[in-house]
Amino acid sequence: MVQKKRKLITHIILIFLIIVILFPVVWVITTSIRRDEAAFSTKLFSSRVSLQNYRDLVFPEKNLPYLIQSLQSMIQLVKPYDSWDKDKLNNKIDNYIDRVENYLLETENRLDEVEQSYENIKNYLLEHSHDIKNQVINNIENLINIINISNLQPTIENEAALYVILSKERFNSTTHKALKDFLDSFTDLDTSSRSNYEKALEKLKESYEKTLNGYDKIYLNTENELNKCKFEINELQKKYQVFQNKIFEINIILEKDITPELEKLTESLKNLNNLKENIKNSSTENPYIIDDSEPIKNLEEVDKLLNDLITNLEKLPGYDNLKNILKIQKDEIEKLMLENDSLKNKLVYSNLINIYYSELHPRILKIYNEIKTNIFDIKDIIYAFENLNDQLEKLKNKENELTNKKLEIEKKLFEVQQLFIEPQKVYNLKIFKEKLHNLITSLEKAKSFSKIDLIKYHSTLKTLREFSNSYNEKDELQKNVNKIIQDLNWIEIYRDFESKMEKIPENLKNILTDMEKSLNDFKNSYKDLLNLSSNGIFVSSEILNKMYDTVKMDFVNKVRANMSIASRKASILLDLIPFNVLKSDFKNIDKQLFRIDQIWKQKIKHYFWLWVLNSVIISLIVATITTAVCAIAAYPFSRMKFFGRRYGIIALLLIQMFPGVVFMIAIYDLLNFIGRYVSFLGIDTLGGLIFAYLTNIAFNMFLIKGFYDTIPISLEEAAIVDGATRFQSFYKIILPLSRPILTVVFLLIFMGTFNEYVVARIILQDVKHYTYALGLQSFATGPYETEWGLFTAAALLGMAPMIILFLSLQKYLVSGLTRGAIKE
Amino acid sequence: MLKNITKFFLWFLLSIFNIFLFWISFFLLQNNYYELSIVLFTLIILIDFFIFNPKAYPYRYIIPALILLFILVLYPIYFTFKIAFTNYGTGHFMTKQDAIERLLYDPNFSYVIDENPVSYKVFVVYNGLSPTDDFVILFKVNNELFLGEKPIPKKTRGQEVLLSQFDLFKIDNESISLNGKNYQIIPWENDLEKINLIIINNKSYKSFYSPDNDLLAINAPHFKTRIAQNYLSHAEYITPDGSKYALKIASDGKWRFMKIQRLYRLSYKEIYENGKLQMQLSLINNYTNKEVLEKDGAFYDIDENGQETFLMGFIDFVGWKNFVRIIKDPKISGPFFRIFIWTFIWALLSVILSLAVGLPFALVLNDTNLKGRNIYRTLLIIPWAIPVFISALVWRNGLLNESYGIINKFLLPLLGINSIKWLNDPFWARVGVLLVNMWLTFPYMMTISLGALQSIPPELYEVAAIDGAGKIKRFLNITFPLLMSIIAPLLVSSFAFSFNNFTIIYLITGGGPPIPNSTTPTGYTDILISYVYKLAFEGGQGQNFGFASAISILIFFLVGGISILNFKLTGTFEEVNR
């Protein structure tokens, strides 16, 4: 029993894992048959299935845009039509015109069918509009019956809750009507008159205020205060910022501008004092006594200024550097003032006085005044700054207090409001019921299935949805509401569908008549154009240009978007609509619209068949040559003894271990060189690629040799005795006998070459020379990155035969790959 | 009788074959493909030896394989080694010989002697209303008329024409005969503008283009795109007195023929080397009369101020420079070692992860009592059976795509995870490629494990069961060691394969996201082989074959080492000997 259970679990796990592992394959398959743009879809899978991707890939249809473009190329006589003779061209053009005509006709017919089906649907729905209406009304009535409204006692809480709802409502509104019973019974008033209603509300307000205990007012007040406080803080912070910037500026001036200058000045003053020392020893005397009263007076003045500065600076914190420098300067200046009398008769003294008076004094004055203004500024600012800081501190404290208070009150308010929840639920139910009643009356007026009626259904659905979203309990009611919403959903989608469908026929018909007119004009004019063109004058048909524009612009803008929405809605309605009879009509609309789109849509140009053909040709030739070469070369390794047999094969196997990419530079260079003389073996040619692929010899030779080894030698010996040469015995006995292994090797090489990507990437450049692998990559990159339909279809077409081949060759593959490792 | 005919026929074939190969080998020699020429020459000798020597009979079977091996495997190996020591790559594509030839002959390397252009007029054959490429040009030089036809290629490199020339002949009469052709000028005037038609052997050339004729200006585009670019861009017309004329763009913007002279000439210079006087070839600039400088595998012109201008690069031997760069250049070595280490991590994790997924499946499917095990096995093999490039593209495009991919759009939101940058985040890109590779290779691991498990004798388990060993103990002590001893060589070769698994990396991430601050195209998921590919074949920063070859050689030795190890493990050496 346990064993069986375990087996079952193993199976389940295995199946689950296989589903997960094979998901990419499943994705490829399902995406390849999707009709919508899978990359932009919000669904993983789609029920709208078609083989269109495969059709586009395998038998690309020459649809309208293609035909028009080709006609233009024929008129212009560009490749490949430049070499065609006139009759052939004329025939082709006639043929293409016929085809365009047919497509236009087909579009018209299909449009008729669409209209027919649409008409059917409309008529049917009109006939059954009564049923639909009754159904919906019935459902809603059932719903009303389910709604169970409990009775509420006139407690304070209930009254307060009622006030919360009604305070926002006007007299005689739906809500009032719905809650009139409660209101009347709570207040003992008949509120069918406005004055009574207002009185009743007054009464309710009293109980509301009682329950709230004034919390709401306190709450509002605190909030106001808090906001004011925050505003003030903000203002102060702005000011604070301004001051900070100013201080910063002044500091920079003091430090970067003034301090260096001061240092220079100090230096000069020191030098001046040194000079003064030296004067004492100088012997050259002046004939008269030098008058130094003026400079000394100035010096005293400066000294005073400096004193002032220093005392002011001392009051400020910081600026130690500046303070030091000024102090030194003060010393120097005082030194300069001392004992000047003994020097008054020396010649050099006049020099000193001159230097000071004309050079240093103005500078000293200037810089001291600068320092003075800056210091005064900064003093004021710092004072204001400190003031500001205090204010900010206070305000922030206040803010904190207020916030705490607010939180507390909020908590209390919340507690009170909890009391309202229960009664409010009852009131909401009552309101909902009233609304449903209203809906029924409005729906009953609906007589047909017109746009106006659809709006009624829409508003019904809206009311139900709103209720379903706000109603949090999962009971019978919720279930029923959801069910009705689901049942009504199709009407909503039908509304979208209808609005799009109304626009399509008219627009499309306009475009069709345009196209038909243009086509007729073209029919009459193309022969002349073609004659002109064949005389070597470049002509292009304006009519065709216009037609192409119609297809590319008018159709896309006016019809295509509406069509794709209508088509999608039709496919959804197919599943949702409760009338089975209509399904075929919706299906038809979806089908016809899709086909019309296919006729008019510009499709991706590709060379799928060419790519597959290239791949198959390359793989076949490579497989044939390699198998032949290997089959011959393997023979002596199996049957004969010769020098180099052992090391030869080891060397071969070793060399084969290296991936082709390593040698690609050499091969590329070689092909480039050969291509200059032998054009079919160059870069970007299939021949060159085949040549580059012929490297896979050693491994396959080894595989074939292994098989030869198993064929008994006696067979050959018998043949040789009968007079066969060695080659004949190989050719006539060994080769036929080893057909199985040769087939396997052939298929292996075929698969390997078909699946090769790198070398092809390097050698091939032209899109038309691409192999399947490169082509598939071009489907998956660049502008086609999101065109998953074509890509997956191409991928599936490529991988299906490969998987089948692989699985059927599995036995050989595995034994080949594991050969040598597992010994019997 | 029949035998003789066949024999004769075979002899005939052989001689043709010999002659053909000899011819190719000489041809290659002429085109400076010395090595390939030697390879072919050796091949001829070997083949002839095999055929004429009865003792070498077994080798006759190997001849076709030998040809392919020599040309497609041995020569490329040699070539790769050679290139690794050169600067071959963007800007250095030509051999030195070619570069010199180009400098000497290409009309682009010429200078105008006489700024005054000669007047000319082009005449073409019309096909209906449309002009063809068949043209002649009438020149007026020093008041004399000269006729030039389509220039004849003189120097070519493959299909590319380096220089084409035509010797002009003088027209002094209304109709002249020359070399069996009749030339007739209508009307016969000494004024180019008035001549309207030239008839050569009944073919009429109508006046088509002249830079000074406004009426013919309409034909300028055709003249420039189809005639000038295809035939005249490398052409010179030579008057009987030996002056050369080529098409240049004149100062007024029109295309005119001017008298030119070669910019470079070959000359010998004498240098002392080892005390001996030696002659050495050098290029001289005719215009400045200075020698062309040869430096770092390129030619440079030097002007009066000693300024060097780059002329043309050529393939030059650079010694170990490419290898030294890997270690010494900090902008290369940093990213390179990152790639180097990631290559090993990638190969190792690929093997371990796929074994980790494949082995459990093998263990489950090894149970002979399990119903439908063949179906399960077949289904599980499918990822292996799908061509790798298809799987890689499907994963990249449909599943890992950052904005549309299934994983980011459906799976991750289901699990409540934010979308992952599979292609642009270094870590997740690596996880992504490992994930895909695991998906691709686990069936292989499962299959070989299954094979190996079946070869373990069941008696071992019976004995162990009697000894009371539990399931886990049996797995750890019997199954796993035995299994590993059997599949170890396959794991090694699987490692070597992953080491060079270019397709997956290239198709899924393209090596990206790129590593910043690198002078070479590097990415976080790049492995060595994709790095080589990018260096050699992806533009952007230019191709660098030399450096790519150097790294190829590195890969060569790494993989070679792994392979020899593997042969030792599998006993291939003994098997061959059997």
Chai-1 contact restraints between the chains, C-beta under 6 A:
chainA,res_idxA,chainB,res_idxB,connection_type,confidence,min_distance_angstrom,max_distance_angstrom,comment,restraint_id
A,L14,B,Y376,contact,1.0,0.0,6.0,A-B,restraint_1
A,I18,B,L379,contact,1.0,0.0,6.0,A-B,restraint_2
A,P24,B,V394,contact,1.0,0.0,6.0,A-B,restraint_3
A,W27,B,G398,contact,1.0,0.0,6.0,A-B,restraint_4
A,V28,B,V394,contact,1.0,0.0,6.0,A-B,restraint_5
A,A39,B,Y404,contact,1.0,0.0,6.0,A-B,restraint_6
A,L44,B,F410,contact,1.0,0.0,6.0,A-B,restraint_7
A,N535,B,G128,contact,1.0,0.0,6.0,A-B,restraint_8
A,N535,B,L129,contact,1.0,0.0,6.0,A-B,restraint_9
A,G536,B,G128,contact,1.0,0.0,6.0,A-B,restraint_10
A,G536,B,L129,contact,1.0,0.0,6.0,A-B,restraint_11
A,G536,B,S130,contact,1.0,0.0,6.0,A-B,restraint_12
A,V629,B,P64,contact,1.0,0.0,6.0,A-B,restraint_13
A,V629,B,A65,contact,1.0,0.0,6.0,A-B,restraint_14
A,I632,B,Y61,contact,1.0,0.0,6.0,A-B,restraint_15
A,A633,B,Y61,contact,1.0,0.0,6.0,A-B,restraint_16
A,A633,B,I62,contact,1.0,0.0,6.0,A-B,restraint_17
A,A633,B,A65,contact,1.0,0.0,6.0,A-B,restraint_18
A,Y635,B,Y61,contact,1.0,0.0,6.0,A-B,restraint_19
A,P636,B,P58,contact,1.0,0.0,6.0,A-B,restraint_20
A,P636,B,Y61,contact,1.0,0.0,6.0,A-B,restraint_21
A,M640,B,P58,contact,1.0,0.0,6.0,A-B,restraint_22
A,F642,B,P58,contact,1.0,0.0,6.0,A-B,restraint_23
A,R646,B,V576,contact,1.0,0.0,6.0,A-B,restraint_24
A,R646,B,N577,contact,1.0,0.0,6.0,A-B,restraint_25
A,I649,B,V576,contact,1.0,0.0,6.0,A-B,restraint_26
A,I650,B,V576,contact,1.0,0.0,6.0,A-B,restraint_27
A,L654,B,S563,contact,1.0,0.0,6.0,A-B,restraint_28
A,I655,B,V73,contact,1.0,0.0,6.0,A-B,restraint_29
A,M657,B,V559,contact,1.0,0.0,6.0,A-B,restraint_30
A,M657,B,S563,contact,1.0,0.0,6.0,A-B,restraint_31
A,F658,B,V559,contact,1.0,0.0,6.0,A-B,restraint_32
A,P659,B,N500,contact,1.0,0.0,6.0,A-B,restraint_33
A,V661,B,F502,contact,1.0,0.0,6.0,A-B,restraint_34
A,V661,B,I529,contact,1.0,0.0,6.0,A-B,restraint_35
A,V662,B,S552,contact,1.0,0.0,6.0,A-B,restraint_36
A,V662,B,I555,contact,1.0,0.0,6.0,A-B,restraint_37
A,F663,B,P76,contact,1.0,0.0,6.0,A-B,restraint_38
A,I665,B,A536,contact,1.0,0.0,6.0,A-B,restraint_39
A,I665,B,F545,contact,1.0,0.0,6.0,A-B,restraint_40
A,I665,B,S549,contact,1.0,0.0,6.0,A-B,restraint_41
A,A666,B,P76,contact,1.0,0.0,6.0,A-B,restraint_42
A,A666,B,F79,contact,1.0,0.0,6.0,A-B,restraint_43
A,A666,B,T80,contact,1.0,0.0,6.0,A-B,restraint_44
A,I667,B,P76,contact,1.0,0.0,6.0,A-B,restraint_45
A,R676,B,G158,contact,1.0,0.0,6.0,A-B,restraint_46
A,R676,B,Q159,contact,1.0,0.0,6.0,A-B,restraint_47
A,L694,B,L68,contact,1.0,0.0,6.0,A-B,restraint_48
A,T695,B,L72,contact,1.0,0.0,6.0,A-B,restraint_49
A,T695,B,V73,contact,1.0,0.0,6.0,A-B,restraint_50
A,I697,B,A65,contact,1.0,0.0,6.0,A-B,restraint_51
A,N755,B,P387,contact,1.0,0.0,6.0,A-B,restraint_52
A,Y757,B,F389,contact,1.0,0.0,6.0,A-B,restraint_53
A,Y757,B,T503,contact,1.0,0.0,6.0,A-B,restraint_54
A,V758,B,F502,contact,1.0,0.0,6.0,A-B,restraint_55
A,I762,B,F537,contact,1.0,0.0,6.0,A-B,restraint_56
A,A773,B,F389,contact,1.0,0.0,6.0,A-B,restraint_57
A,A780,B,L393,contact,1.0,0.0,6.0,A-B,restraint_58
A,A780,B,N397,contact,1.0,0.0,6.0,A-B,restraint_59
A,A795,B,I390,contact,1.0,0.0,6.0,A-B,restraint_60
A,A795,B,V394,contact,1.0,0.0,6.0,A-B,restraint_61
A,G798,B,I390,contact,1.0,0.0,6.0,A-B,restraint_62
A,M799,B,I386,contact,1.0,0.0,6.0,A-B,restraint_63
A,M799,B,I390,contact,1.0,0.0,6.0,A-B,restraint_64
A,M802,B,P387,contact,1.0,0.0,6.0,A-B,restraint_65
A,I803,B,A385,contact,1.0,0.0,6.0,A-B,restraint_66
A,F806,B,A385,contact,1.0,0.0,6.0,A-B,restraint_67
A,V814,B,T447,contact,1.0,0.0,6.0,A-B,restraint_68
A,T818,B,I448,contact,1.0,0.0,6.0,A-B,restraint_69
A,T818,B,G451,contact,1.0,0.0,6.0,A-B,restraint_70
A,G820,B,T570,contact,1.0,0.0,6.0,A-B,restraint_71
A,A821,B,I486,contact,1.0,0.0,6.0,A-B,restraint_72
A,A821,B,P489,contact,1.0,0.0,6.0,A-B,restraint_73
A,A821,B,L490,contact,1.0,0.0,6.0,A-B,restraint_74
A,I822,B,G451,contact,1.0,0.0,6.0,A-B,restraint_75
A,I822,B,S455,contact,1.0,0.0,6.0,A-B,restraint_76
